């Protein structure tokens, strides 16, 4: 149960913290990593006006740290009372704070955790995914690679798939290594050419040179190929297949290459359904700006970024 007061609180400048309370017998179970914590407990008697009207026990990690505490006796009516518990060792992933009512209700206005070696465990609970979509960026690496990687990390929009051109790698393998921090590097042919009229040998030359450039830059041998301009025919498919590359295009074209606005790119991602793949480009600033909104939109729809299956070309769990 919760209660609050408008009264000023003595003994603190943080009146608002002490003006609300949660009362009764109850526990907090705070998910944390293993570590040693300091727990600051913040309390105030904002209800009773006499000694003996309320008393309770406070336990941290099963140990009673404040037995039979009477806040009125400690700090009077509307007075801040703080208690610090040091060296709280947590090994089970949960820091427990338990209030046990003795006379009237136990009460706590707030608490704070500090630790040199532990922290709140934000990995719990695991997010649940009702489906997976493939976020892809073509035509890198470029001068934008670092910015994309940082934005993807901070929005937790990972993993993604980069389809790269070996001609863009040059002597700069740093871009490929950055890409690997947030996903996979796959093939977009060595040069950004339309291979619609290419012979099998010409296609094979483009794809094998690109595989080599990607591997030389430190990435695994590609398993998926997206042709420049989406140009696919049987010659291209077969040449790719003989090099171990599954050919795909996309389900949704963000049109970022065609001047689409940030909101249009976000909306295009909003049309993705489970298993689908979207086309974006690493040299398009609007696609960079769109990253946080894309992440929020997918999350609101219960969809998670996935990887592309090299056997089906569909987005699957990473
Ligand atoms: Zn391209």
Boltz pocket constraint, residues with backbone or C-beta under 6 A from the ligand:
constraints:
  - pocket:
      binder: B
      contacts: [[A, 138], [A, 139], [A, 188], [A, 192], [A, 227], [A, 228], [A, 229]]
      max_distance: 6.0
